Amino acid sequence: MTFAETRSWNEVRAAFQKIWGYEDFRPPQGEIVRSLLENRDALIVMPTGGGKSICFQLPALLQTGLTLVISPLVALMENQVAELRQKKLPAALLHSELPSSDRSQTLKALEKQQLRLLYLSPETLLSKPVWERLSQPQMRINGLILDEAHCLVQWGETFRPAYRRLGAVRSTLLESKPPGTKIAIAAFTATADPAAQKTIREVLQLQQPDVFLLNPYRPNLNLKVQTIWTPRGRRQQLLKFIGSKPKQAGLVYVRTRRDSEELTQFLLERGYTTAAYHAGLSPEKRRAIEASWSSGATPFVICTCAFGMGINKSNVRWIVHFQPAFLLSEYVQEIGRAGRDGNSAEALMLVSEPTGWLDPADKQRQQFFHSQELKQRQMARQLIDRISQQGHIDTVARQFPQGAIALSLLHASGQVQWQDPFHYQIDRSAVSQSASQASAIEQMNQYLRTKNCRWKFILEAFGFSREAASLKGGCGHCDRCRPPKQRLT
């Protein structure tokens, strides 16, 4: 049913209370729920722990038909679906790691239209078995939710090119549906600056979206950036920090799988109970580590960015970035996993001294990241003259190892249009609008070097100038604003 068919807003609130047990919505949850129930497009930027998932789960459960939730990580899907299933709600997930029996069962439930929420990745959404079922005329689809929408911006051009094809999903599905069918699209994220918001709106082809923007400032989250002079000094500072936090829940973020494994071994040898977590582990191993950390049996995990997104643990007291994050949006997303219960939490980032003379690792990682991006953009420019002006993505992917990435980069530069999620057309006359991530990297460097309030810097970077201006005397919750004796150890 549409919102117009629901008997009253009190009925919506009653369903919210019955399912989740909360007395009432937190602003602007109610407004977002109302917007989605009225089938309007929406862009929602809310801090981590702000209750984003309820905002799209409730409307989906109140409507007849299916809501598709596009999610970037298996762990994120599994956590949300497990919580819904515990409440005996009609939700399911599809991903590449799912056992064939579970996949078959979910596809059958999809065909019988027994689901209200289906979680899946962009790649799974566009896979032939799933797409064929969703395209059936009788398959009623109410909405498309892009959860963690910042991943479209951070990963969509090179790492997960299927994100760039999502803008053609709605129009293509509508071609197979009865006249008058409406499919709303909503994008949810905790971190999107004005440029990222523009990209999300354009790629998803949002139509006059309702926009809800909440600033990321968390006064209970204390920020510090600490300069380290040598690799040994970096490890010693980490030991000092975690040693001062016995039995407190935390996360240590590193850049690579190798960093995760090596640092974990270093800490195990010194008697700490911890584990390495990265995308290279088996699904069973990842689930086991998540469960151990969530229960408190493992106080902290040494992890890459593959960990933490969507995992609901409220009492995380600290976050350490063992190396600096590449992007400010990535950093804000990761520190936001601490202090969700509203109690004080700490976020420490360890960085090499600016010259990198004694410890060049940070500078080398950043240069490698940037050089890889430039190589991929050069590859895309070279490929534009070698592939057909129009065709099917599978054909290009078979002909060229990085063909899908090249098309994604060309789409980002305005030189490729998606006629549907599978067929592209190249406009060779279009002037490339490609924008490197060099400016985003430099923004992170400015954050590391700033002498002013760090929270004010973050607010201004994400477009909240008025809120930044309100911190006239500083935030009192970062190493630039707190008295020396009150700063993180």
C-alpha positions in Angstrom: 0.0 0.0 0.0 1.1 3.6 -0.5 1.2 6.1 2.3 -2.2 7.5 1.1 -3.7 4.1 1.8 -2.4 3.8 5.4 -5.1 4.7 7.8 -3.1 7.3 9.8 0.3 8.4 10.8 -0.5 6.9 14.2 -0.6 3.6 12.5 2.9 4.1 11.2 4.1 5.1 14.7 2.4 2.1 16.2 4.2 -0.3 13.7 7.5 1.5 14.6 6.8 0.9 18.3 5.8 -2.7 17.9 8.7 -3.7 15.7 11.6 -1.7 17.3 10.2 -0.9 20.7 11.0 2.9 20.6 8.5 5.4 21.8 8.9 7.8 18.9 11.1 8.8 16.0 14.2 10.8 16.4 14.3 13.9 14.1 14.4 13.6 11.1 13.5 9.9 11.0 9.8 10.6 10.9 10.1 13.0 8.0 12.3 10.5 6.1 9.8 7.7 6.6 7.0 9.9 5.4 8.9 10.8 2.3 9.6 7.2 1.4 6.0 6.2 2.1 4.9 8.8 -0.4 7.3 7.3 -3.0 9.5 10.4 -3.3 13.2 10.2 -4.1 15.5 11.2 -1.3 19.1 11.9 -0.3 19.9 11.3 3.3 23.1 12.2 5.0 23.0 11.2 8.7 25.9 10.4 11.2 26.8 6.8 11.9 24.5 5.4 14.6 21.8 7.9 13.7 19.2 5.2 12.9 19.3 5.3 9.1 18.3 1.6 8.5 15.0 2.1 10.3 14.1 4.9 8.0 13.9 2.6 4.9 13.1 -0.6 6.6 9.8 0.6 8.1 8.3 2.0 4.9 9.3 -1.2 3.1 7.5 -3.3 5.7 4.4 -1.2 5.6 4.0 -1.4 1.8 2.9 -4.3 -0.4 5.7 -5.2 -2.8 9.5 -5.3 -2.7 12.1 -2.8 -1.7 15.6 -3.5 -3.0 18.5 -2.5 -0.6 21.8 -2.1 -2.4 24.5 -2.7 0.1 28.3 -2.8 -0.4 29.5 -5.5 2.0 28.3 -9.0 2.9 28.8 -8.4 6.6 26.5 -5.3 6.4 23.8 -7.2 4.7 24.0 -10.2 7.0 23.8 -8.1 10.2 20.8 -6.1 9.1 18.9 -9.2 7.7 19.7 -11.2 10.8 18.1 -8.5 13.0 15.0 -8.4 10.8 14.7 -12.2 10.8 14.9 -12.3 14.6 11.8 -10.1 14.5 10.2 -12.6 12.0 10.1 -10.0 9.3 10.1 -10.9 5.5 13.7 -9.9 4.6 16.4 -11.8 2.7 19.7 -11.3 1.1 21.6 -12.5 -2.0 25.4 -12.4 -2.4 28.2 -14.4 -4.0 29.2 -16.2 -0.8 25.7 -17.6 -0.1 25.3 -21.4 -0.2 23.4 -22.6 -3.3 20.6 -24.0 -1.2 20.1 -20.6 0.6 20.3 -18.8 -2.7 17.7 -21.1 -4.3 15.4 -20.6 -1.4 15.7 -16.8 -1.6 15.0 -16.8 -5.3 11.9 -18.8 -4.8 10.7 -16.5 -2.1 11.4 -13.6 -4.5 9.4 -15.2 -7.3 6.4 -15.8 -5.0 6.6 -12.2 -3.8 7.0 -13.2 -0.2 9.6 -10.6 0.6 9.4 -7.0 1.6 13.2 -6.3 1.8 15.9 -7.9 -0.4 19.5 -7.0 0.3 22.0 -7.4 -2.4 25.2 -5.9 -3.9 25.2 -3.9 -7.2 26.9 -6.8 -8.9 24.2 -9.3 -7.7 21.4 -6.9 -8.6 22.7 -6.9 -12.2 23.4 -10.6 -12.4 21.2 -12.4 -15.0 19.2 -14.7 -12.6 18.2 -11.8 -10.3 17.6 -9.2 -13.0 15.4 -11.6 -15.0 13.2 -12.1 -12.0 13.0 -8.5 -11.1 12.0 -7.6 -14.6 8.9 -9.7 -14.6 5.8 -7.5 -15.1 4.1 -9.0 -12.0 7.0 -8.3 -9.7 6.0 -5.2 -7.8 9.0 -3.1 -6.8 8.4 0.0 -4.6 11.8 1.3 -4.1 15.5 1.1 -4.6 17.6 2.0 -1.5 21.3 2.7 -1.8 22.8 2.1 1.6 26.2 3.5 2.4 25.9 5.6 -0.7 29.4 7.1 -0.3 30.7 3.8 -1.7 29.3 4.9 -5.1 31.7 7.8 -5.0 34.7 6.2 -3.3 34.5 2.8 -5.2 32.3 3.3 -8.2 34.9 4.4 -10.7 37.6 1.8 -10.3 36.9 -0.8 -7.5 33.2 -1.5 -7.9 32.2 -0.3 -11.4 28.7 -1.8 -11.2 27.8 1.2 -9.0 28.1 3.5 -12.1 25.3 1.5 -13.9 22.7 1.9 -11.1 21.3 5.1 -12.7 19.8 3.1 -15.5 18.1 0.6 -13.2 14.8 2.4 -12.5 14.0 3.4 -16.1 14.8 0.0 -17.4 12.7 -1.8 -14.8 9.7 0.5 -15.4 9.7 -0.5 -19.0 8.6 -4.0 -17.9 6.0 -2.8 -15.3 2.4 -1.8 -15.7 1.7 1.8 -16.7 1.7 4.2 -13.7 4.2 2.2 -11.7 6.5 4.2 -9.5 9.8 3.2 -8.1 11.4 5.6 -5.7 15.2 5.8 -5.1 16.7 6.9 -1.8 20.4 7.2 -1.0 21.6 6.9 2.6 25.1 7.7 3.9 26.9 9.2 6.8 29.6 10.9 4.8 29.0 12.9 1.6 30.4 16.4 1.1 28.6 18.7 -1.5 30.6 17.2 -4.4 29.8 13.7 -3.3 26.1 14.6 -3.0 26.1 16.0 -6.5 27.7 12.8 -7.8 25.2 10.6 -6.0 22.3 12.6 -7.4 23.6 12.6 -10.9 24.6 8.9 -11.1 21.3 7.6 -9.5 19.3 10.2 -11.6 17.3 11.3 -8.5 14.2 13.2 -9.4 13.6 16.3 -7.3 14.7 14.4 -4.2 13.9 15.3 -0.6 17.2 16.1 1.0 18.0 15.5 4.6 21.4 16.7 5.8 22.6 16.2 9.4 26.1 17.4 10.3 28.6 14.8 11.4 29.7 16.6 14.6 29.8 14.2 17.6 30.8 16.1 20.8 31.4 12.8 22.6 34.1 11.8 20.1 37.5 13.3 20.8 39.9 13.6 17.9 43.7 13.5 17.9 46.4 13.3 15.2 49.8 12.3 16.5 53.1 12.6 14.6 55.3 9.5 14.7 59.0 9.7 13.7 59.9 6.1 13.0 58.1 2.7 12.3 59.2 1.5 15.8 57.8 4.7 17.3 54.4 4.1 15.6 54.1 0.6 17.2 55.3 1.8 20.6 52.7 4.6 20.5 50.0 2.0 19.6 51.1 -0.2 22.5 51.0 2.8 24.9 47.5 3.8 23.7 45.8 0.4 23.9 47.6 -0.4 27.1 45.8 2.5 28.7 42.4 1.1 27.5 42.2 -2.4 29.2 39.1 -4.4 28.3 37.6 -1.5 26.3 36.2 -2.2 22.9 38.1 -0.7 20.0 39.2 -1.0 16.4 42.6 -0.5 14.8 42.4 0.5 11.1 45.3 -0.3 8.7 45.6 0.1 5.0 46.3 -3.4 3.6 45.8 -7.1 4.4 49.5 -7.4 5.0 49.5 -4.6 7.5 46.6 -6.3 9.3 48.3 -9.7 9.5 51.7 -8.3 10.6 50.4 -5.9 13.2 48.2 -8.7 14.6 51.1 -11.0 15.0 53.1 -8.3 16.7 50.4 -7.7 19.3 49.7 -11.5 19.8 53.4 -11.9 20.7 52.9 -9.3 23.4 50.0 -11.0 25.0 47.1 -9.1 23.5 43.9 -10.9 22.4 43.1 -9.6 18.9 42.5 -10.8 15.3 43.3 -9.7 11.8 40.3 -8.9 9.7 40.3 -8.2 5.9 38.5 -9.2 2.7 40.9 -12.0 2.1 39.5 -14.1 4.9 36.9 -16.8 4.4 33.3 -15.8 5.1 33.2 -18.2 8.1 36.4 -16.7 9.5 35.1 -13.1 9.1 31.8 -14.0 10.8 33.6 -15.7 13.7 35.8 -12.6 14.3 32.8 -10.3 14.1 30.9 -12.4 16.7 33.9 -12.5 19.0 34.4 -8.8 18.8 30.7 -8.0 19.2 30.5 -10.3 22.3 33.6 -8.7 23.9 35.7 -11.9 23.8 38.1 -10.1 21.4 38.4 -6.5 22.7 39.8 -5.0 19.5 40.4 -6.1 15.9 43.2 -5.1 13.5 41.2 -4.4 10.3 41.0 -2.9 6.9 38.1 -0.8 5.7 36.2 -4.1 5.1 35.3 -4.1 8.8 32.7 -2.2 10.8 30.3 -0.8 8.2 26.8 -1.5 9.6 28.0 -3.5 12.6 25.9 -2.3 15.5 28.1 -2.2 18.6 27.3 0.8 20.7 30.1 0.7 23.3 33.2 1.1 21.1 35.4 3.4 23.2 38.2 4.0 20.8 39.4 4.0 17.2 43.0 4.0 16.1 44.1 4.7 12.5 47.5 3.1 12.5 48.2 4.9 9.2 46.3 7.9 7.9 43.1 7.4 5.9 43.4 8.5 2.3 40.1 10.3 2.2 38.4 12.5 4.8 35.0 10.9 4.1 36.6 7.5 4.8 38.1 8.7 8.0 34.8 10.2 9.3 32.9 7.0 8.4 35.4 4.9 10.4 35.7 7.1 13.5 31.9 7.2 13.6 31.9 3.6 14.8 33.0 4.8 18.2 30.8 6.2 21.0 27.4 5.3 19.5 26.0 5.0 23.0 26.7 8.7 23.5 29.5 8.2 26.0 33.0 9.6 25.6 35.1 7.9 22.9 38.5 8.6 21.4 39.9 8.6 17.9 43.6 8.6 17.4 45.4 8.8 14.0 49.1 8.1 13.8 51.0 9.9 10.9 54.6 10.1 9.7 56.4 13.4 10.2 55.7 15.7 7.1 59.0 15.0 5.2 58.7 11.2 5.5 62.5 11.1 5.8 62.7 8.7 8.7 59.4 6.9 8.0 58.4 7.2 4.3 55.6 4.5 4.4 52.7 7.0 4.7 53.9 9.1 1.7 54.7 6.0 -0.3 51.2 4.5 0.2 49.6 7.8 -0.8 51.7 8.1 -3.9 50.9 4.5 -4.9 47.2 5.1 -4.4 47.4 8.2 -6.6 49.6 6.6 -9.3 47.2 3.6 -9.6 44.3 5.9 -10.2 46.2 7.8 -12.9 47.2 4.5 -14.6 43.5 3.4 -14.7 42.4 6.7 -16.1 45.1 6.5 -18.8 44.0 3.0 -19.6 40.4 4.2 -20.0 41.5 7.0 -22.4 43.4 4.5 -24.5 40.5 2.0 -24.6 37.9 4.5 -25.8 39.3 4.2 -29.3 39.6 0.4 -29.3 36.1 -0.6 -28.2 32.8 -0.4 -30.2 30.9 2.9 -30.0 28.0 1.0 -28.5 27.5 -2.5 -27.2 27.1 -4.8 -24.1 29.3 -4.6 -21.1 29.9 -8.3 -21.0 31.4 -8.2 -24.5 33.9 -5.4 -23.4 34.7 -7.3 -20.2 35.6 -10.4 -22.2 37.7 -8.5 -24.7 39.6 -6.4 -22.2 40.6 -7.4 -18.6 39.7 -4.0 -17.2 37.0 -3.1 -19.6 34.3 -2.7 -17.0 36.5 -0.2 -15.1 37.3 1.7 -18.2 33.6 2.1 -19.0 33.0 3.3 -15.5 35.7 5.9 -15.7 34.5 7.0 -19.1 30.9 7.3 -17.6 32.3 9.5 -14.8 34.0 11.7 -17.4 30.8 12.2 -19.3 32.0 10.2 -22.4 29.8 7.1 -21.8 26.0 6.8 -21.3 24.2 3.7 -20.1 21.1 3.0 -22.2 20.2 0.3 -19.7 22.3 -1.3 -17.0 24.0 -3.5 -19.6 24.3 -1.5 -22.9 26.5 1.5 -23.2 27.1 4.2 -25.8 30.2 6.2 -26.2 30.2 9.9 -27.2 33.7 10.4 -28.6 33.0 14.1 -29.2 32.3 14.7 -25.5 35.0 16.6 -23.7 36.4 14.6 -20.7 35.2 16.0 -17.4 37.3 13.5 -15.4 38.3 14.7 -12.0 41.1 13.0 -10.2 40.9 12.2 -6.5 44.1 14.3 -6.0 42.0 17.2 -4.5 40.4 14.7 -2.0 43.8 13.4 -1.0 45.1 17.0 -0.5 42.0 17.7 1.6 43.0 14.9 3.9 46.6 16.2 4.1 45.2 19.6 5.1 43.2 18.0 7.9 46.4 16.4 9.2 48.3 19.6 9.1 45.6 22.1 10.3 46.4 24.1 13.4 42.7 24.9 13.9 39.8 23.0 15.4 39.6 19.6 13.7 35.8 19.3 14.1 35.4 22.7 12.5 37.6 21.6 9.6 35.4 18.5 9.1 32.1 20.5 9.3 33.4 23.0 6.7 34.6 20.2 4.4 31.2 18.6 4.4 29.4 21.8 3.7 28.2 22.7 7.2 29.6 26.2 7.3 27.0 27.6 9.7 27.6 24.8 12.2 31.3 25.3 11.9 30.9 29.0 12.6 29.0 28.2 15.8 32.2 26.6 17.2 33.7 30.0 17.8 35.8 29.0 20.8 36.7 25.7 19.4 35.0 22.3 19.9 36.8 21.3 23.1 36.9 17.8 21.7 40.0 17.6 19.6 43.8 18.0 20.2 43.7 21.5 18.7 41.1 22.7 21.2 41.6 20.8 24.4 44.1 21.9 27.1 47.3 19.8 26.9 46.6 17.8 30.1 43.1 16.8 28.7 44.4 15.5 25.3 44.5 11.8 24.4 47.5 9.8 25.7 
